Amino acid sequence: MDENQTLLNINQYLESKGINLRIEKRGKVLNIRGSLPDKKSPNLSKIQRISLKLPFNINGLEEAKKAIELIDFQLKKNQFCWSHWVKEKAISSKKSKNLDVTHKIESFKKQFFSDTSKSKSTAGMISTWQSAYKPYMNRLIHFSNESIPKLGEGLLVEILLSYKENSRSRQQCGIALSAFARHLDLELPENWKQLQSGYGIHESNFRKLPSDEEIIHTFKSIPNPKWRFVFGLMATYGLRNHEVFFSDLSCLKKDADKILRVFPNTKTGEHQVWPFHPEWVNLFELDKTTNPSDLLPSIKTDLRDTTLQHIGRRVSEQFRRYKITFTPYDLRHAWAVRTILIGLPNTVAAKMMGHSVSIHTKTYHHWITRRDQQLAVDSALSRVNLNKTDNKHL
């Protein structure tokens, strides 16, 4: 197919998609022509051109098509800015490469949100994208602008290694870029998982977790009773920051079973949680009201106007405001370690925490290993003692 036919086909495709921009050939280079915001009066539109300075060939036409799709996306999101397109009246090779990466990320994002198996709620998917994918996609755009390697194994490894070894950020970056690579059918190096240097809470980090005594003392030091209630719920049930505001608290009423149900519109969907320690329900006065929801702080929780991530940040901000020496997630980790030390099976604890058994085992590897080794030692010692007792009777 020659260039003229390709130009005609692309413009017909753009028209079929309801895009009001077209590729225009002027001499040996390509432009974009169509209705665009007026440079002096952005609220008004008129027919204008953007000079791409791309060659009139198959590759140039494909790049121009991607540029139009990006401009159309920016127009629909009210993100179009002339300064991005008129600098030196051309798209440099660096800008062209960045457009390509941005286009691929948008495709990946659409595929992510179309896969409803990833979450049981739209809010959960938005929260997951914002926290677990978007930061690494933004870094990919930045690196594609600044570095020489094209989008491929080399660039993805460079991005991964930009995060600190053994950090959660590097591990999460590895997961996000792996999914992105699968979407594009890009090959990753065989040692990718080793490069991720898995996220987990290492022994040194666990030493910083608050003790039960410190948790109780901190609870008593919080002056606001509503935020004290939030703290008590998180400590007793190991909840994520936002889950406090999306749980059925009727279980806390007098004579109720105290088994808390986290709603399905949270990050990982519906799950039930038992209190550990059970006596903390009373100690933290979680059951001293006929309507526990009245004890929650008044913050915006309508997910049409906010996100789970923003709600979670409000909790973290309060911890800092009260100068609490540990983070909200430290309470969750402390709850998990507590369940391990009392012998709760990994499958049960993982389900209560709303994550997979593999994540649970990986995150709490040190303490699970210690528990299992202690059980083996106790079992061996009991057999030795039994043999000693039997020998005495011989």
N, C-alpha and C positions, 0 to 999 in steps of 0.2 A: 504494500500500500504506500503511495507517495505522500509527500508532506501536505499537499493541498487537500487530499481526501481526508487525511488525519485531522487537519484543522477543521474541516467541515463536520466530521463525526464528533469531535470534542465539543464544538459549539452546539450541535444538536443535543448532545448528552446534557450539557449545562442547561439548555432550555427545558428539557424533559424533567429536570430536577427543580425547576422553578427558580433557578439562579439567573439574575438579570445582568450578568456580566459576560463579556465575550472576549475571546482572543482575537487580536487584530494584527495582521501582517503589514508592516510598513517598511518597504525595502527588504533588507535581509534580516531584520530584527522583529521581535514580537512585543506587542503592548497589550494592556488590558483596557477595555473600553466599556463604559456602562454608567449607570446612575450611582453616584457616590456623594458623600457629604461635602458640602461646600467648604472650602478651606477657611473662609472668613466667617461663615454662618453655618456651623455644623448641624443646626436643626433643619437646614434646607438641603435638598439634594439636586444635582444636575448632572447631565452627561459629561463625563470627564475621562481622561486617559491616565494610566500609570505606565511609565516607560520601564520595561523590564530589562531591556538590552540583552535579551536572550536570543540566540541564533535561531533562524527559521529552519529547524530540522526536527526529527522525531524526538530527540532528548529535550530540546528546547520547548517543544509543544507540551510534553509531559510535565516539565517543570512549571510552565505557565498554567496548566490545568490545576496543579497542586496549589499554586499561588492564589488562583481564583477561589478554590474551595476554602482556603484559609481566610481570605478576605470576606467571603460570604459568612463564615462562622463568626468572625470578628464583628461584622455588621449586625448579625442576629443577637449577639451578646453585648452590643453597645461597647465593644472594645476596639473598634477601628480607630487608628490614629495615623494621620498623614505622614508624621515624622518617621514612621517605620518604613515608608514606601518611597519617599521622594529624596532621601539622602543620596546625594551625588547622582540622582536620577537613574539609579540602577540598583539591581540586587547583586551584591558581590557574591563570589563563590561561597564565602562563609555564610552569608545570609541565605543563599540558596540551599546550602546543606542544612541549615537550621530549620528552614521551612519544611524540608523533607522529614526531619526528625519530629517536628511538631505535628505534622500530618499523621505520621505513624503512631504517635502517642494518642492522638484523638481517636484513631481507629481502635487502638487497644482499649481506651476508656469506654468506647461504645460497646465493645465486646464484653468488657467486665460487667457493665451494668445490665447487659442483656442476659447474662448467665444468672438466673434466679436461684440456682442451687448454692451459690456462695453465701447466702444469708436468708433468713426467714423474714426480713423486713427491709424496706427501702432505706429507713434511717440507719440500719446497721451497715448496709452497703455504702451509703454516703460516708459514714464514719470511718469505715475500713479504707475507702479510697483516700480520704483526706489524710489519715494518719499513717497508713501502711504502704501507699503507692505514690501519692502526689509528691511528697518531698523528694523521692528518688527520681521521679520523672522530671521534676524541675531541675535537679542536678544534672540529669542527662542532657537537657536543653542547654544548660550553662556550659557543660564540658564540650558539647558538640560545637558550640560557638568558639570556645577558647583553644581547643586542642586540634592537632592535625589529623589523627586517625579518623577514618570514616566509621559510620555506624556498623559495628561488628564486634567480634570477640575482644579485640584489643581495647576498644573504647570502653566496653562494659567492665572489663577487668580493671581498667584505670579508675573508673568510678567506684567500683567495689573497694579497691585498696585505698581510696581516699578517706575511708572511715577507719576509726581506731580498731585495732585487732581485739578480738574477744568482746566487742561491744554489741549491744542489742541493735544499734543502728546498722552496723555492717551485716549482721545476720538478716535483718529485715530488708536491707538493700538487696542482698543476694536473692531473697525470695521474690521481691518485686521484679528485679531484672530477669530472673529465670522465667517468670510468667510472661514478661514482655518478649523475651527471646523466643519462647514457644509460639507466641502469637505471630512472630515474623519468620518462624522457621530458621532462626539463627542458631548456629552451633556454639556451645559454651565449652571451655576447656574441661578435660576429664577431672581435674582437681578443683572444680568450682566449689564443691561443698567444703573442701578443706580450706579454701581461700575465705569462705564465709566465716570460718572460725566461730562456730556456733554460738548463738546466744544462750546463755544460761546464767544462773546466779551462782557464782563461784563461792567457795568457802570464805574467801576474804570479804565478799559482799554480805554474806549471811551473818558475819560477826557484827555487822552494823545494824541488823534488824532489831527493833525494839523488843525488850523483854516484856513479859506479861505485867510485871510491876511498873515498868515505864509507861505502858499503854494505859493502865489504870490511873496512874498519877497524871498523865497528860489529859485524860478524859475529865478529871476533876478540875483541871486548870482552865478549861475553855469557858469563858464567861457567858456566851450566848447559848441558851438552852436548846435552840433549834439546831445550831451547828454541833452542839454536844451530842444531840440525838443522832445526827449524821455520822459523827465519829464513832459512836457506840455501835451503830448498825454495821459500819464497815469493819470494825475490829471483830465483832462477834460472828459475822457471816462472810467475811472475806470478799466483799463486793467491790466491783469496779466503781470508780468515782460516780459515773452517771447512773449506775444500776440502783442506787439508793432511791432515785426519783422515779424509777420504773419498776417497782416491785409491789406485790400485794402484801400490804402490811397488816391486813386483818388477822393474820396468824398470831400477832402479838397481843391481841385482846385477851382478856381474862378467860381462862379455861380453854383457849385455842391451842393448837398443837405446836406453835413456835417454828414450824417449817415454812420458810419464806419462799415464795414463788417469784422469780424474775420474769418480767413480761417478755413476750416474743418480739417486741419492737426494739430490743436492745441489740448490742453489737453481735452477740453470738446466739440470740434467740432464747426461747423459754427454757428455764431449768430451775430445779428446786435446790435449796440450800438448808442444811441443818446448822444450828449454832455450835460453835466450838470456841470457848467453853460454854456449855449450856447455862451455867450459873451466871454468866455475864448478862443474859437477858434481864435478870433481876437487878444485878449489880449496877448496870448502866441505865436502869429505869426505862427499859424499852417497852415494858408492859404496864406502864402506869397511866394509861389513858384509854378511853373507850373508842377513840378515833386517832390512831397513830399518825395518819396523814396530816393532821392539824399541826403536828410537831415539826414538819419539814420546813426549811426556809422557803420564802416566797421568791422563786426564780422562774424565768421563762422556760417551760418544758414542752411547748407546742412545737413539734418537729416540722411543722410547716414554716415556722419562723426562726428556728434555731437548729443546732446539730447536737448530737451526742457528745462530740468532741468539745464543743463550747461549754456544755453543761459540766463536763468533767473538769475543764479548766477553772470553772468557778470554785469547785471544791479545792483544787490545788492552791488557788489564790487565797482561800480562807486559811489553809494550813500555814502558808507563809505569813499571813496577817497576824495569826496567833503565835508566830515564831515557834511552831512545832518543829522539832529537830529531825523528824523523819518525814517521808513522803506518804501520800495516801496509798500508793502501791506497796509500800513497806508493810502496811497493815494487812494487805491481801497476801503478801508473801509469808508474813508471820503466821497467818491463819493456815496457809498450806503446810508450813513446817510443823505446826501444831498437830494437824491431822496425820502427818507422817509418823510423828513420834508416838502417837497413841495407837498406831497400827491400822489406820483406815486404808483399805485397798486403793491402789493407784487409780483403778478404773472408776471407783465411786467418787473419790476426791476430784478427779478430772471432770467428771460429769457435773458435779456441784459447782465447779469453778467456770464451767461453760467453755472449756477448751478440750482439745484432743488428748488422748493418753500419751501420744508421742511427745507433744509439747510439754505435758506435765512431767514426764519422765526426764526429758532433756533439761527442763528448767530447774527441777529439784533433784538432779542426779546425785549430788553429794549426800543429801540427807536420806534419799531413798537407799543409796548404797550402804550408808551407815546403819540404817534400820535393818536391812536384809542381812548384813554381816553380823549385827548384834543378835538377830534371831538365830543365825547359824551357830554362833558361839554359845548362846544359851542352850540350844538343843544339844550341842556336843558335850557341854558341861553336865547337863542333866543325865546323859547316858553314862558319863564317867561316874557320877555320883551313884547312879543306879547299880552299876557294876560293883562299886565299892560296898554298897549295902548287901548285894547278893553274896559277895565273897565272905562277908562277916558271918553269914548264916551257914556257910559250908563247914 
